[in-house]
Amino acid sequence: MTRGIGFAAACAAALAAAPAAAQYTQQEPQAPGYAAANLRLPPRDAQGDFATPNRERTGHDAFWNLRIALNVAAIGCRHPGSLQLIADYNNIIGRHGNLIRSAETAVIARLGRETGSNGIAARDRTSTKLFNYFAQPPAQKEFCRVAGSIAQQMSGMDSATAMSMAPAMLAQVDQPFVDFYNAYARYEVELAAYRAQRGYQPRTEPGVQMAAAKP
């Protein structure tokens, strides 16, 4: 019996000492939110923050951007609570119609001064870029959640309050995209380190430009 136990113990020790036939290797880092692997992020400002189209917007500009954000959410968000978001957005259109029109007039005038035109075409270009910005798929889940909360709050505000709160509310709906950009920047660092360890020589490919601040 003793000899049998000794033989079994010797076999176990030999197996433990033997190298594994196969070892798992770390997988290449994946882009957050199933994003493309060749995005070009917006530039950073002097404070190191991403220069999104919503940075430092105030007054009518902030309200205009916020209205477009909620419009995108009402059209594209389909999640538990999205029906309430649509109802709240429709209420905002009716409740704050005069403010929406005055904000649009102010934005057109500003863009007209900046471009030396009547501002209409510049307004259209800016609106399209904002629609595309707020529709970025990797940030949609959190954006829709935040937009629903903001729409519910704004639908119960008077226009003066909505105007004064617009910059803060715009910053809230912008945050999911800033968070995505930061996550993507970390992914780029991790990917570069992973490939450098393996002697990977990346090919130069054109990147997909993300929305920046300028119209």
Backbone torsions as a table, in degrees:
resi	resn	phi	psi	omega
1	MET	NA	-41.8	-177.8
2	THR	-64.7	-41.1	-179.8
3	ARG	-64.8	-35.5	178.3
4	GLY	-64.3	-42.5	179.0
5	ILE	-64.1	-40.2	180.0
6	GLY	-64.2	-38.3	179.2
7	PHE	-67.0	-43.0	179.1
8	ALA	-63.3	-40.3	179.7
9	ALA	-65.1	-38.4	179.5
10	ALA	-65.4	-40.8	177.8
11	CYS	-62.5	-43.4	179.5
12	ALA	-62.3	-41.6	179.5
13	ALA	-64.0	-39.8	179.9
14	ALA	-64.8	-41.1	178.9
15	LEU	-65.5	-39.0	179.8
16	ALA	-66.0	-33.5	-177.1
17	ALA	-80.4	-20.8	-176.4
18	ALA	-70.6	141.7	177.8
19	PRO	-68.0	148.5	178.6
20	ALA	-66.2	144.0	-179.0
21	ALA	-68.9	-31.5	-179.2
22	ALA	-142.8	143.7	179.5
23	GLN	-124.6	141.9	178.6
24	TYR	-78.3	138.8	177.0
25	THR	-109.1	152.7	179.9
26	GLN	-64.8	136.2	179.0
27	GLN	-76.9	153.1	176.6
28	GLU	-63.1	135.9	179.0
29	PRO	-55.5	143.1	-179.4
30	GLN	-107.5	144.0	179.7
31	ALA	-64.1	141.2	-179.6
32	PRO	-67.3	146.6	175.9
33	GLY	63.8	25.4	-179.3
34	TYR	57.4	31.3	-179.6
35	ALA	-73.0	162.0	176.2
36	ALA	-64.6	156.1	-175.3
37	ALA	-88.2	3.2	-176.6
38	ASN	-131.0	37.0	178.6
39	LEU	-72.5	146.8	170.5
40	ARG	-109.2	112.8	-175.8
41	LEU	-73.6	157.7	175.2
42	PRO	-60.6	155.8	177.6
43	PRO	-67.8	161.2	175.8
44	ARG	-96.8	149.8	179.0
45	ASP	-86.6	-172.3	-176.5
46	ALA	-62.8	-24.9	178.7
47	GLN	-87.5	-1.7	-179.6
48	GLY	87.3	7.9	179.2
49	ASP	-93.5	151.1	178.8
50	PHE	-67.3	135.2	-178.2
51	ALA	-84.9	77.4	178.5
52	THR	-78.6	167.3	179.1
53	PRO	-66.2	-8.2	-175.0
54	ASN	-108.9	3.0	-179.1
55	ARG	-68.5	129.0	172.2
56	GLU	59.7	29.6	174.6
57	ARG	-82.9	138.4	-179.8
58	THR	-135.4	169.8	173.5
59	GLY	54.8	-137.1	-177.6
60	HIS	-62.6	-33.8	179.2
61	ASP	-62.3	-44.4	179.4
62	ALA	-64.3	-43.3	-179.5
63	PHE	-65.1	-39.9	-179.4
64	TRP	-63.4	-46.4	177.9
65	ASN	-62.0	-40.6	-179.8
66	LEU	-65.0	-41.4	178.6
67	ARG	-61.0	-40.3	177.8
68	ILE	-66.9	-39.7	177.5
69	ALA	-58.5	-45.3	-178.9
70	LEU	-70.2	-31.0	175.4
71	ASN	-63.7	-46.6	177.8
72	VAL	-59.1	-43.2	-179.4
73	ALA	-64.0	-43.4	-179.2
74	ALA	-64.3	-33.1	-179.8
75	ILE	-79.5	-44.0	-167.8
76	GLY	-104.0	-21.5	-175.7
77	CYS	-78.6	126.3	177.4
78	ARG	-133.0	92.0	-176.2
79	HIS	-150.3	169.3	175.2
80	PRO	-55.0	121.3	-177.3
81	GLY	102.4	-4.6	-177.1
82	SER	-67.9	-30.3	176.9
83	LEU	-64.8	-37.1	176.5
84	GLN	-67.1	-38.0	177.9
85	LEU	-60.4	-44.5	179.2
86	ILE	-62.4	-43.1	179.0
87	ALA	-63.3	-42.4	179.4
88	ASP	-65.4	-40.0	179.0
89	TYR	-63.8	-44.0	177.9
90	ASN	-61.4	-35.7	177.4
91	ASN	-67.0	-37.7	177.5
92	ILE	-62.2	-43.5	-179.8
93	ILE	-59.8	-41.7	179.4
94	GLY	-74.7	-40.8	-174.7
95	ARG	-73.9	-36.2	-174.3
96	HIS	-115.6	30.6	-178.6
97	GLY	-56.4	-44.8	-179.6
98	ASN	-64.2	-39.7	179.2
99	LEU	-67.1	-38.8	177.9
100	ILE	-61.8	-43.6	-179.8
101	ARG	-68.0	-40.5	179.5
102	SER	-68.6	-34.7	177.7
103	ALA	-66.0	-42.9	179.0
104	GLU	-62.6	-42.3	178.7
105	THR	-60.6	-43.1	-179.7
106	ALA	-66.1	-40.8	179.5
107	VAL	-65.6	-42.9	178.3
108	ILE	-61.6	-42.4	179.7
109	ALA	-63.2	-43.3	179.9
110	ARG	-64.1	-46.6	-179.6
111	LEU	-65.8	-33.6	176.2
112	GLY	-62.8	-42.9	177.9
113	ARG	-64.2	-39.9	-176.8
114	GLU	-72.2	-30.5	-175.8
115	THR	-106.8	-3.4	-178.5
116	GLY	65.7	37.1	-177.9
117	SER	-137.2	-171.0	176.5
118	ASN	-80.2	-5.3	173.5
119	GLY	87.4	-10.8	-175.2
120	ILE	-67.7	-51.5	-179.9
121	ALA	-63.5	-38.7	178.5
122	ALA	-65.5	-37.2	175.6
123	ARG	-61.2	-42.4	-179.0
124	ASP	-65.5	-42.2	178.8
125	ARG	-64.0	-43.7	-179.6
126	THR	-64.3	-41.8	179.3
127	SER	-62.4	-42.1	179.6
128	THR	-62.2	-43.4	179.5
129	LYS	-64.5	-37.5	178.8
130	LEU	-67.8	-41.7	176.8
131	PHE	-57.8	-46.2	-179.6
132	ASN	-65.0	-37.4	179.8
133	TYR	-62.8	-51.2	-176.5
134	PHE	-72.2	-12.2	180.0
135	ALA	-97.1	8.1	-178.8
136	GLN	-59.8	118.6	-173.3
137	PRO	-56.8	-41.8	-174.2
138	PRO	-60.7	-23.0	-177.0
139	ALA	-104.7	3.7	-170.4
140	GLN	-63.3	-40.1	-175.8
141	LYS	-57.8	-50.6	-179.0
142	GLU	-74.6	-36.2	177.5
143	PHE	-58.7	-45.2	-178.8
144	CYS	-63.4	-39.3	178.7
145	ARG	-63.1	-47.3	-178.9
146	VAL	-67.1	-43.3	-179.1
147	ALA	-61.1	-37.7	177.7
148	GLY	-62.0	-41.7	178.7
149	SER	-66.5	-42.4	179.8
150	ILE	-65.5	-43.3	-179.8
151	ALA	-61.3	-40.1	179.6
152	GLN	-63.8	-41.8	178.8
153	GLN	-66.0	-47.3	-175.1
154	MET	-67.0	-31.3	-178.2
155	SER	-65.8	-18.7	178.8
156	GLY	-102.9	2.5	-178.5
157	MET	-92.3	154.7	166.3
158	ASP	-80.3	165.6	-173.2
159	SER	-64.9	-35.2	179.4
160	ALA	-63.8	-42.2	178.4
161	THR	-67.4	-42.2	179.0
162	ALA	-59.9	-39.7	179.6
163	MET	-65.7	-44.4	-177.1
164	SER	-71.1	-29.7	-178.4
165	MET	-89.2	-8.2	-173.8
166	ALA	-55.9	-46.6	-179.7
167	PRO	-59.2	-42.2	-179.6
168	ALA	-67.9	-41.1	179.8
169	MET	-69.2	-35.8	176.4
170	LEU	-63.2	-41.2	178.1
171	ALA	-61.0	-35.0	179.5
172	GLN	-68.2	-43.5	-179.7
173	VAL	-74.8	-18.5	177.3
174	ASP	-80.5	-25.5	-172.5
175	GLN	-58.8	-39.6	178.0
176	PRO	-57.8	-32.6	179.4
177	PHE	-76.8	-38.0	174.7
178	VAL	-62.4	-42.7	178.2
179	ASP	-61.3	-41.2	178.0
180	PHE	-63.7	-44.4	179.5
181	TYR	-59.9	-43.1	179.1
182	ASN	-63.8	-41.3	178.0
183	ALA	-64.3	-38.3	-179.8
184	TYR	-69.3	-37.8	177.3
185	ALA	-62.2	-40.3	176.8
186	ARG	-65.1	-39.7	177.9
187	TYR	-60.4	-41.9	180.0
188	GLU	-61.1	-40.5	178.5
189	VAL	-65.6	-45.4	-179.3
190	GLU	-65.2	-39.0	179.9
191	LEU	-66.1	-42.8	179.5
192	ALA	-62.6	-41.5	179.5
193	ALA	-65.8	-42.7	179.9
194	TYR	-60.6	-44.9	-176.9
195	ARG	-74.0	-32.9	177.9
196	ALA	-64.1	-37.7	178.7
197	GLN	-63.4	-26.0	-176.4
198	ARG	-106.0	9.8	177.4
199	GLY	66.3	28.9	-177.5
200	TYR	-75.0	133.6	176.9
201	GLN	-106.3	101.0	-176.2
202	PRO	-69.0	147.4	173.6
203	ARG	-84.8	147.9	178.0
204	THR	-84.3	116.5	-179.4
205	GLU	-129.1	147.4	177.5
206	PRO	-64.3	138.6	-179.5
207	GLY	-89.2	164.3	175.2
208	VAL	-93.0	114.4	-175.4
209	GLN	-73.0	130.6	174.7
210	MET	-89.7	164.0	-176.7
211	ALA	-68.6	133.0	176.3
212	ALA	-112.3	-171.1	-169.9
213	ALA	-76.7	-35.2	-172.2
214	LYS	-77.7	143.1	179.2
215	PRO	-71.2	NA	NA
